[in-house]
Amino acid sequence: MKLVPLADRVVLKQLEAEETTKSGIILSSKSQEKPQEAEVVAVGPGGMVDGKEVTMQVSAGQKVIYSKYAGTEVKLEGEEYIIVKQNDILAVVE
């Protein structure tokens, strides 16, 4: 099964949280903050959204940073994904 986003939606796969700090302290799973960095899995076609033409700025395979409370979390075939609008993506990591 494959997720195919509609309009200006983007499907993201969140990157793994750091398990240790830079100083070597091991973090428990409860104290780990979810990273806001993710990999783009699929991109919608864009088009007309709320009466405005939307051109997609990201593509599959790119790493991005997204808004902390953005999107909808979805679990599909044991994998967790986040579906966000393109304007919830803040930056592309190069």
PDB file as gemmi writes it, atoms N, CA and C in Angstrom:
CRYST1    1.000    1.000    1.000  90.00  90.00  90.00 P 1                      
ATOM      1  N   MET A   1       0.846  -1.179   0.000  1.00  0.00           N  
ATOM      2  CA  MET A   1       0.000   0.000   0.000  1.00  0.00           C  
ATOM      3  C   MET A   1       0.891   1.242   0.000  1.00  0.00           C  
ATOM      4  N   LYS A   2       0.435   2.283  -0.660  1.00  0.00           N  
ATOM      5  CA  LYS A   2       1.224   3.492  -0.838  1.00  0.00           C  
ATOM      6  C   LYS A   2       0.367   4.707  -0.517  1.00  0.00           C  
ATOM      7  N   LEU A   3       0.933   5.669   0.200  1.00  0.00           N  
ATOM      8  CA  LEU A   3       0.228   6.913   0.494  1.00  0.00           C  
ATOM      9  C   LEU A   3       0.428   7.886  -0.659  1.00  0.00           C  
ATOM     10  N   VAL A   4      -0.660   8.412  -1.192  1.00  0.00           N  
ATOM     11  CA  VAL A   4      -0.595   9.391  -2.269  1.00  0.00           C  
ATOM     12  C   VAL A   4      -1.292  10.655  -1.765  1.00  0.00           C  
ATOM     13  N   PRO A   5      -0.528  11.700  -1.446  1.00  0.00           N  
ATOM     14  CA  PRO A   5      -1.142  12.921  -0.921  1.00  0.00           C  
ATOM     15  C   PRO A   5      -1.887  13.695  -1.992  1.00  0.00           C  
ATOM     16  N   LEU A   6      -2.891  14.449  -1.577  1.00  0.00           N  
ATOM     17  CA  LEU A   6      -3.688  15.265  -2.474  1.00  0.00           C  
ATOM     18  C   LEU A   6      -3.307  16.736  -2.318  1.00  0.00           C  
ATOM     19  N   ALA A   7      -3.586  17.523  -3.333  1.00  0.00           N  
ATOM     20  CA  ALA A   7      -3.388  18.985  -3.340  1.00  0.00           C  
ATOM     21  C   ALA A   7      -1.988  19.362  -2.870  1.00  0.00           C  
ATOM     22  N   ASP A   8      -1.890  20.199  -1.825  1.00  0.00           N  
ATOM     23  CA  ASP A   8      -0.589  20.695  -1.372  1.00  0.00           C  
ATOM     24  C   ASP A   8      -0.073  19.921  -0.152  1.00  0.00           C  
ATOM     25  N   ARG A   9      -0.481  18.668  -0.009  1.00  0.00           N  
ATOM     26  CA  ARG A   9      -0.047  17.853   1.130  1.00  0.00           C  
ATOM     27  C   ARG A   9       1.277  17.152   0.817  1.00  0.00           C  
ATOM     28  N   VAL A  10       2.047  16.885   1.886  1.00  0.00           N  
ATOM     29  CA  VAL A  10       3.333  16.207   1.779  1.00  0.00           C  
ATOM     30  C   VAL A  10       3.370  15.119   2.840  1.00  0.00           C  
ATOM     31  N   VAL A  11       3.801  13.908   2.465  1.00  0.00           N  
ATOM     32  CA  VAL A  11       3.944  12.805   3.416  1.00  0.00           C  
ATOM     33  C   VAL A  11       5.401  12.770   3.873  1.00  0.00           C  
ATOM     34  N   LEU A  12       5.599  12.807   5.212  1.00  0.00           N  
ATOM     35  CA  LEU A  12       6.935  12.815   5.802  1.00  0.00           C  
ATOM     36  C   LEU A  12       7.149  11.581   6.657  1.00  0.00           C  
ATOM     37  N   LYS A  13       8.382  11.099   6.705  1.00  0.00           N  
ATOM     38  CA  LYS A  13       8.774  10.033   7.625  1.00  0.00           C  
ATOM     39  C   LYS A  13       9.771  10.658   8.576  1.00  0.00           C  
ATOM     40  N   GLN A  14       9.377  10.706   9.843  1.00  0.00           N  
ATOM     41  CA  GLN A  14      10.194  11.372  10.851  1.00  0.00           C  
ATOM     42  C   GLN A  14      11.510  10.633  11.069  1.00  0.00           C  
ATOM     43  N   LEU A  15      12.590  11.388  11.189  1.00  0.00           N  
ATOM     44  CA  LEU A  15      13.895  10.795  11.460  1.00  0.00           C  
ATOM     45  C   LEU A  15      13.961  10.366  12.917  1.00  0.00           C  
ATOM     46  N   GLU A  16      14.855   9.423  13.216  1.00  0.00           N  
ATOM     47  CA  GLU A  16      14.974   8.883  14.566  1.00  0.00           C  
ATOM     48  C   GLU A  16      15.460   9.946  15.554  1.00  0.00           C  
ATOM     49  N   ALA A  17      14.947   9.886  16.779  1.00  0.00           N  
ATOM     50  CA  ALA A  17      15.362  10.803  17.842  1.00  0.00           C  
ATOM     51  C   ALA A  17      16.741  10.407  18.344  1.00  0.00           C  
ATOM     52  N   GLU A  18      17.493  11.399  18.767  1.00  0.00           N  
ATOM     53  CA  GLU A  18      18.819  11.143  19.323  1.00  0.00           C  
ATOM     54  C   GLU A  18      18.676  10.358  20.627  1.00  0.00           C  
ATOM     55  N   GLU A  19      19.471   9.320  20.792  1.00  0.00           N  
ATOM     56  CA  GLU A  19      19.414   8.517  22.005  1.00  0.00           C  
ATOM     57  C   GLU A  19      20.448   8.949  23.033  1.00  0.00           C  
ATOM     58  N   THR A  20      21.460   9.681  22.595  1.00  0.00           N  
ATOM     59  CA  THR A  20      22.471  10.198  23.517  1.00  0.00           C  
ATOM     60  C   THR A  20      22.710  11.677  23.212  1.00  0.00           C  
ATOM     61  N   THR A  21      23.097  12.417  24.255  1.00  0.00           N  
ATOM     62  CA  THR A  21      23.430  13.821  24.059  1.00  0.00           C  
ATOM     63  C   THR A  21      24.857  13.921  23.548  1.00  0.00           C  
ATOM     64  N   LYS A  22      25.268  15.115  23.158  1.00  0.00           N  
ATOM     65  CA  LYS A  22      26.629  15.310  22.667  1.00  0.00           C  
ATOM     66  C   LYS A  22      27.659  15.005  23.749  1.00  0.00           C  
ATOM     67  N   SER A  23      27.271  15.170  25.013  1.00  0.00           N  
ATOM     68  CA  SER A  23      28.204  14.892  26.112  1.00  0.00           C  
ATOM     69  C   SER A  23      28.191  13.424  26.521  1.00  0.00           C  
ATOM     70  N   GLY A  24      27.362  12.584  25.854  1.00  0.00           N  
ATOM     71  CA  GLY A  24      27.375  11.147  26.105  1.00  0.00           C  
ATOM     72  C   GLY A  24      26.301  10.639  27.054  1.00  0.00           C  
ATOM     73  N   ILE A  25      25.385  11.500  27.487  1.00  0.00           N  
ATOM     74  CA  ILE A  25      24.316  11.073  28.391  1.00  0.00           C  
ATOM     75  C   ILE A  25      23.261  10.335  27.582  1.00  0.00           C  
ATOM     76  N   ILE A  26      22.884   9.140  28.034  1.00  0.00           N  
ATOM     77  CA  ILE A  26      21.872   8.332  27.347  1.00  0.00           C  
ATOM     78  C   ILE A  26      20.489   8.778  27.808  1.00  0.00           C  
ATOM     79  N   LEU A  27      19.625   9.065  26.847  1.00  0.00           N  
ATOM     80  CA  LEU A  27      18.275   9.533  27.149  1.00  0.00           C  
ATOM     81  C   LEU A  27      17.283   8.382  27.109  1.00  0.00           C  
ATOM     82  N   SER A  28      16.338   8.384  28.063  1.00  0.00           N  
ATOM     83  CA  SER A  28      15.270   7.392  28.022  1.00  0.00           C  
ATOM     84  C   SER A  28      14.290   7.790  26.925  1.00  0.00           C  
ATOM     85  N   SER A  29      13.465   6.866  26.484  1.00  0.00           N  
ATOM     86  CA  SER A  29      12.540   7.160  25.388  1.00  0.00           C  
ATOM     87  C   SER A  29      11.534   8.241  25.768  1.00  0.00           C  
ATOM     88  N   LYS A  30      11.204   8.374  27.046  1.00  0.00           N  
ATOM     89  CA  LYS A  30      10.255   9.398  27.477  1.00  0.00           C  
ATOM     90  C   LYS A  30      10.851  10.792  27.418  1.00  0.00           C  
ATOM     91  N   SER A  31      12.152  10.918  27.666  1.00  0.00           N  
ATOM     92  CA  SER A  31      12.763  12.240  27.684  1.00  0.00           C  
ATOM     93  C   SER A  31      13.260  12.676  26.314  1.00  0.00           C  
ATOM     94  N   GLN A  32      13.187  11.785  25.329  1.00  0.00           N  
ATOM     95  CA  GLN A  32      13.619  12.156  23.988  1.00  0.00           C  
ATOM     96  C   GLN A  32      12.561  13.034  23.345  1.00  0.00           C  
ATOM     97  N   GLU A  33      13.003  14.158  22.835  1.00  0.00           N  
ATOM     98  CA  GLU A  33      12.079  15.037  22.126  1.00  0.00           C  
ATOM     99  C   GLU A  33      12.001  14.588  20.677  1.00  0.00           C  
ATOM    100  N   LYS A  34      10.791  14.547  20.145  1.00  0.00           N  
ATOM    101  CA  LYS A  34      10.640  14.158  18.739  1.00  0.00           C  
ATOM    102  C   LYS A  34      11.342  15.188  17.868  1.00  0.00           C  
ATOM    103  N   PRO A  35      12.163  14.731  16.943  1.00  0.00           N  
ATOM    104  CA  PRO A  35      12.831  15.693  16.073  1.00  0.00           C  
ATOM    105  C   PRO A  35      11.838  16.317  15.104  1.00  0.00           C  
ATOM    106  N   GLN A  36      12.140  17.531  14.675  1.00  0.00           N  
ATOM    107  CA  GLN A  36      11.290  18.204  13.700  1.00  0.00           C  
ATOM    108  C   GLN A  36      11.869  18.019  12.305  1.00  0.00           C  
ATOM    109  N   GLU A  37      12.812  17.104  12.178  1.00  0.00           N  
ATOM    110  CA  GLU A  37      13.435  16.830  10.898  1.00  0.00           C  
ATOM    111  C   GLU A  37      12.848  15.535  10.350  1.00  0.00           C  
ATOM    112  N   ALA A  38      12.537  15.538   9.055  1.00  0.00           N  
ATOM    113  CA  ALA A  38      11.916  14.364   8.441  1.00  0.00           C  
ATOM    114  C   ALA A  38      12.355  14.254   6.988  1.00  0.00           C  
ATOM    115  N   GLU A  39      12.109  13.061   6.433  1.00  0.00           N  
ATOM    116  CA  GLU A  39      12.384  12.839   5.019  1.00  0.00           C  
ATOM    117  C   GLU A  39      11.064  12.851   4.262  1.00  0.00           C  
ATOM    118  N   VAL A  40      11.062  13.500   3.113  1.00  0.00           N  
ATOM    119  CA  VAL A  40       9.860  13.577   2.278  1.00  0.00           C  
ATOM    120  C   VAL A  40       9.684  12.233   1.574  1.00  0.00           C  
ATOM    121  N   VAL A  41       8.515  11.613   1.761  1.00  0.00           N  
ATOM    122  CA  VAL A  41       8.214  10.323   1.153  1.00  0.00           C  
ATOM    123  C   VAL A  41       7.410  10.506  -0.130  1.00  0.00           C  
ATOM    124  N   ALA A  42       6.427  11.401  -0.090  1.00  0.00           N  
ATOM    125  CA  ALA A  42       5.577  11.639  -1.260  1.00  0.00           C  
ATOM    126  C   ALA A  42       5.080  13.079  -1.244  1.00  0.00           C  
ATOM    127  N   VAL A  43       4.823  13.621  -2.428  1.00  0.00           N  
ATOM    128  CA  VAL A  43       4.389  15.007  -2.569  1.00  0.00           C  
ATOM    129  C   VAL A  43       3.135  15.045  -3.431  1.00  0.00           C  
ATOM    130  N   GLY A  44       2.160  15.842  -3.006  1.00  0.00           N  
ATOM    131  CA  GLY A  44       0.942  16.011  -3.779  1.00  0.00           C  
ATOM    132  C   GLY A  44       1.198  16.810  -5.051  1.00  0.00           C  
ATOM    133  N   PRO A  45       0.202  16.887  -5.926  1.00  0.00           N  
ATOM    134  CA  PRO A  45       0.386  17.553  -7.213  1.00  0.00           C  
ATOM    135  C   PRO A  45       0.350  19.078  -7.169  1.00  0.00           C  
ATOM    136  N   GLY A  46      -0.074  19.657  -6.050  1.00  0.00           N  
ATOM    137  CA  GLY A  46      -0.226  21.113  -6.004  1.00  0.00           C  
ATOM    138  C   GLY A  46      -1.526  21.508  -6.668  1.00  0.00           C  
ATOM    139  N   GLY A  47      -1.498  22.546  -7.481  1.00  0.00           N  
ATOM    140  CA  GLY A  47      -2.705  22.980  -8.181  1.00  0.00           C  
ATOM    141  C   GLY A  47      -3.419  24.091  -7.441  1.00  0.00           C  
ATOM    142  N   MET A  48      -4.720  24.203  -7.638  1.00  0.00           N  
ATOM    143  CA  MET A  48      -5.510  25.258  -7.009  1.00  0.00           C  
ATOM    144  C   MET A  48      -5.902  24.845  -5.590  1.00  0.00           C  
ATOM    145  N   VAL A  49      -5.473  25.646  -4.605  1.00  0.00           N  
ATOM    146  CA  VAL A  49      -5.817  25.416  -3.204  1.00  0.00           C  
ATOM    147  C   VAL A  49      -6.355  26.729  -2.646  1.00  0.00           C  
ATOM    148  N   ASP A  50      -7.594  26.724  -2.193  1.00  0.00           N  
ATOM    149  CA  ASP A  50      -8.261  27.917  -1.669  1.00  0.00           C  
ATOM    150  C   ASP A  50      -8.211  29.084  -2.657  1.00  0.00           C  
ATOM    151  N   GLY A  51      -8.374  28.799  -3.936  1.00  0.00           N  
ATOM    152  CA  GLY A  51      -8.411  29.832  -4.958  1.00  0.00           C  
ATOM    153  C   GLY A  51      -7.051  30.360  -5.392  1.00  0.00           C  
ATOM    154  N   LYS A  52      -5.966  29.755  -4.892  1.00  0.00           N  
ATOM    155  CA  LYS A  52      -4.622  30.209  -5.256  1.00  0.00           C  
ATOM    156  C   LYS A  52      -3.860  29.054  -5.904  1.00  0.00           C  
ATOM    157  N   GLU A  53      -3.039  29.368  -6.888  1.00  0.00           N  
ATOM    158  CA  GLU A  53      -2.203  28.365  -7.545  1.00  0.00           C  
ATOM    159  C   GLU A  53      -1.038  28.010  -6.623  1.00  0.00           C  
ATOM    160  N   VAL A  54      -0.858  26.718  -6.331  1.00  0.00           N  
ATOM    161  CA  VAL A  54       0.225  26.259  -5.465  1.00  0.00           C  
ATOM    162  C   VAL A  54       1.188  25.402  -6.273  1.00  0.00           C  
ATOM    163  N   THR A  55       2.457  25.790  -6.258  1.00  0.00           N  
ATOM    164  CA  THR A  55       3.519  25.019  -6.899  1.00  0.00           C  
ATOM    165  C   THR A  55       4.303  24.323  -5.808  1.00  0.00           C  
ATOM    166  N   MET A  56       4.518  23.037  -5.945  1.00  0.00           N  
ATOM    167  CA  MET A  56       5.219  22.277  -4.908  1.00  0.00           C  
ATOM    168  C   MET A  56       6.716  22.600  -4.942  1.00  0.00           C  
ATOM    169  N   GLN A  57       7.270  22.916  -3.763  1.00  0.00           N  
ATOM    170  CA  GLN A  57       8.667  23.328  -3.635  1.00  0.00           C  
ATOM    171  C   GLN A  57       9.585  22.203  -3.181  1.00  0.00           C  
ATOM    172  N   VAL A  58       9.018  21.088  -2.718  1.00  0.00           N  
ATOM    173  CA  VAL A  58       9.824  19.971  -2.216  1.00  0.00           C  
ATOM    174  C   VAL A  58       9.593  18.744  -3.092  1.00  0.00           C  
ATOM    175  N   SER A  59      10.507  17.785  -2.985  1.00  0.00           N  
ATOM    176  CA  SER A  59      10.353  16.544  -3.748  1.00  0.00           C  
ATOM    177  C   SER A  59      10.737  15.364  -2.867  1.00  0.00           C  
ATOM    178  N   ALA A  60      10.313  14.180  -3.246  1.00  0.00           N  
ATOM    179  CA  ALA A  60      10.587  12.967  -2.477  1.00  0.00           C  
ATOM    180  C   ALA A  60      12.097  12.782  -2.320  1.00  0.00           C  
ATOM    181  N   GLY A  61      12.495  12.367  -1.111  1.00  0.00           N  
ATOM    182  CA  GLY A  61      13.902  12.114  -0.827  1.00  0.00           C  
ATOM    183  C   GLY A  61      14.592  13.268  -0.124  1.00  0.00           C  
ATOM    184  N   GLN A  62      14.012  14.463  -0.153  1.00  0.00           N  
ATOM    185  CA  GLN A  62      14.631  15.597   0.529  1.00  0.00           C  
ATOM    186  C   GLN A  62      14.416  15.508   2.033  1.00  0.00           C  
ATOM    187  N   LYS A  63      15.345  16.072   2.798  1.00  0.00           N  
ATOM    188  CA  LYS A  63      15.182  16.180   4.249  1.00  0.00           C  
ATOM    189  C   LYS A  63      14.709  17.586   4.545  1.00  0.00           C  
ATOM    190  N   VAL A  64      13.691  17.696   5.404  1.00  0.00           N  
ATOM    191  CA  VAL A  64      13.083  18.986   5.702  1.00  0.00           C  
ATOM    192  C   VAL A  64      12.897  19.163   7.202  1.00  0.00           C  
ATOM    193  N   ILE A  65      12.680  20.407   7.597  1.00  0.00           N  
ATOM    194  CA  ILE A  65      12.303  20.741   8.965  1.00  0.00           C  
ATOM    195  C   ILE A  65      10.887  21.287   8.893  1.00  0.00           C  
ATOM    196  N   TYR A  66      10.006  20.777   9.769  1.00  0.00           N  
ATOM    197  CA  TYR A  66       8.597  21.167   9.735  1.00  0.00           C  
ATOM    198  C   TYR A  66       8.171  21.740  11.072  1.00  0.00           C  
ATOM    199  N   SER A  67       7.039  22.426  11.103  1.00  0.00           N  
ATOM    200  CA  SER A  67       6.510  23.031  12.324  1.00  0.00           C  
ATOM    201  C   SER A  67       6.253  21.968  13.378  1.00  0.00           C  
ATOM    202  N   LYS A  68       6.502  22.327  14.611  1.00  0.00           N  
ATOM    203  CA  LYS A  68       6.443  21.371  15.718  1.00  0.00           C  
ATOM    204  C   LYS A  68       5.083  20.688  15.875  1.00  0.00           C  
ATOM    205  N   TYR A  69       4.004  21.423  15.767  1.00  0.00           N  
ATOM    206  CA  TYR A  69       2.676  20.846  16.010  1.00  0.00           C  
ATOM    207  C   TYR A  69       1.876  20.672  14.723  1.00  0.00           C  
ATOM    208  N   ALA A  70       2.557  20.595  13.608  1.00  0.00           N  
ATOM    209  CA  ALA A  70       1.874  20.509  12.312  1.00  0.00           C  
ATOM    210  C   ALA A  70       1.533  19.070  11.949  1.00  0.00           C  
ATOM    211  N   GLY A  71       0.542  18.929  11.113  1.00  0.00           N  
ATOM    212  CA  GLY A  71       0.261  17.657  10.465  1.00  0.00           C  
ATOM    213  C   GLY A  71      -0.583  16.669  11.240  1.00  0.00           C  
ATOM    214  N   THR A  72      -0.792  15.560  10.569  1.00  0.00           N  
ATOM    215  CA  THR A  72      -1.572  14.450  11.104  1.00  0.00           C  
ATOM    216  C   THR A  72      -0.710  13.208  11.077  1.00  0.00           C  
ATOM    217  N   GLU A  73      -0.594  12.543  12.224  1.00  0.00           N  
ATOM    218  CA  GLU A  73       0.199  11.319  12.289  1.00  0.00           C  
ATOM    219  C   GLU A  73      -0.635  10.142  11.810  1.00  0.00           C  
ATOM    220  N   VAL A  74      -0.038   9.319  10.949  1.00  0.00           N  
ATOM    221  CA  VAL A  74      -0.724   8.173  10.357  1.00  0.00           C  
ATOM    222  C   VAL A  74       0.177   6.956  10.494  1.00  0.00           C  
ATOM    223  N   LYS A  75      -0.406   5.817  10.845  1.00  0.00           N  
ATOM    224  CA  LYS A  75       0.351   4.575  10.917  1.00  0.00           C  
ATOM    225  C   LYS A  75      -0.173   3.655   9.815  1.00  0.00           C  
ATOM    226  N   LEU A  76       0.752   3.181   8.960  1.00  0.00           N  
ATOM    227  CA  LEU A  76       0.376   2.352   7.829  1.00  0.00           C  
ATOM    228  C   LEU A  76       1.385   1.229   7.694  1.00  0.00           C  
ATOM    229  N   GLU A  77       0.903   0.010   7.774  1.00  0.00           N  
ATOM    230  CA  GLU A  77       1.743  -1.185   7.666  1.00  0.00           C  
ATOM    231  C   GLU A  77       2.949  -1.135   8.599  1.00  0.00           C  
ATOM    232  N   GLY A  78       2.716  -0.716   9.843  1.00  0.00           N  
ATOM    233  CA  GLY A  78       3.764  -0.700  10.861  1.00  0.00           C  
ATOM    234  C   GLY A  78       4.693   0.497  10.801  1.00  0.00           C  
ATOM    235  N   GLU A  79       4.539   1.360   9.829  1.00  0.00           N  
ATOM    236  CA  GLU A  79       5.376   2.557   9.691  1.00  0.00           C  
ATOM    237  C   GLU A  79       4.559   3.780  10.085  1.00  0.00           C  
ATOM    238  N   GLU A  80       5.218   4.752  10.733  1.00  0.00           N  
ATOM    239  CA  GLU A  80       4.537   5.986  11.103  1.00  0.00           C  
ATOM    240  C   GLU A  80       4.925   7.097  10.149  1.00  0.00           C  
ATOM    241  N   TYR A  81       3.920   7.849   9.690  1.00  0.00           N  
ATOM    242  CA  TYR A  81       4.121   8.959   8.774  1.00  0.00           C  
ATOM    243  C   TYR A  81       3.403  10.179   9.319  1.00  0.00           C  
ATOM    244  N   ILE A  82       3.800  11.349   8.808  1.00  0.00           N  
ATOM    245  CA  ILE A  82       3.128  12.598   9.150  1.00  0.00           C  
ATOM    246  C   ILE A  82       2.720  13.239   7.828  1.00  0.00           C  
ATOM    247  N   ILE A  83       1.448  13.628   7.738  1.00  0.00           N  
ATOM    248  CA  ILE A  83       0.960  14.308   6.544  1.00  0.00           C  
ATOM    249  C   ILE A  83       0.789  15.781   6.907  1.00  0.00           C  
ATOM    250  N   VAL A  84       1.521  16.645   6.193  1.00  0.00           N  
ATOM    251  CA  VAL A  84       1.485  18.082   6.467  1.00  0.00           C  
ATOM    252  C   VAL A  84       1.166  18.844   5.190  1.00  0.00           C  
ATOM    253  N   LYS A  85       0.712  20.084   5.348  1.00  0.00           N  
ATOM    254  CA  LYS A  85       0.573  20.977   4.203  1.00  0.00           C  
ATOM    255  C   LYS A  85       1.957  21.512   3.880  1.00  0.00           C  
ATOM    256  N   GLN A  86       2.160  21.864   2.629  1.00  0.00           N  
ATOM    257  CA  GLN A  86       3.480  22.350   2.228  1.00  0.00           C  
ATOM    258  C   GLN A  86       3.897  23.592   3.030  1.00  0.00           C  
ATOM    259  N   ASN A  87       2.948  24.472   3.392  1.00  0.00           N  
ATOM    260  CA  ASN A  87       3.327  25.672   4.123  1.00  0.00           C  
ATOM    261  C   ASN A  87       3.712  25.398   5.576  1.00  0.00           C  
ATOM    262  N   ASP A  88       3.564  24.149   6.060  1.00  0.00           N  
ATOM    263  CA  ASP A  88       4.044  23.758   7.386  1.00  0.00           C  
ATOM    264  C   ASP A  88       5.505  23.357   7.357  1.00  0.00           C  
ATOM    265  N   ILE A  89       6.084  23.216   6.159  1.00  0.00           N  
ATOM    266  CA  ILE A  89       7.506  22.902   6.031  1.00  0.00           C  
ATOM    267  C   ILE A  89       8.268  24.205   6.080  1.00  0.00           C  
ATOM    268  N   LEU A  90       9.221  24.284   7.018  1.00  0.00           N  
ATOM    269  CA  LEU A  90       9.941  25.526   7.255  1.00  0.00           C  
ATOM    270  C   LEU A  90      11.213  25.653   6.426  1.00  0.00           C  
ATOM    271  N   ALA A  91      11.914  24.527   6.207  1.00  0.00           N  
ATOM    272  CA  ALA A  91      13.195  24.596   5.490  1.00  0.00           C  
ATOM    273  C   ALA A  91      13.553  23.237   4.920  1.00  0.00           C  
ATOM    274  N   VAL A  92      14.417  23.266   3.902  1.00  0.00           N  
ATOM    275  CA  VAL A  92      14.987  22.054   3.327  1.00  0.00           C  
ATOM    276  C   VAL A  92      16.413  21.951   3.844  1.00  0.00           C  
ATOM    277  N   VAL A  93      16.791  20.765   4.340  1.00  0.00           N  
ATOM    278  CA  VAL A  93      18.144  20.537   4.848  1.00  0.00           C  
ATOM    279  C   VAL A  93      19.004  20.020   3.714  1.00  0.00           C  
ATOM    280  N   GLU A  94      20.091  20.723   3.408  1.00  0.00           N  
ATOM    281  CA  GLU A  94      20.975  20.308   2.306  1.00  0.00           C  
ATOM    282  C   GLU A  94      22.296  19.834   2.852  1.00  0.00           C  
TER     283      GLU A  94                                                      
END                                                                             
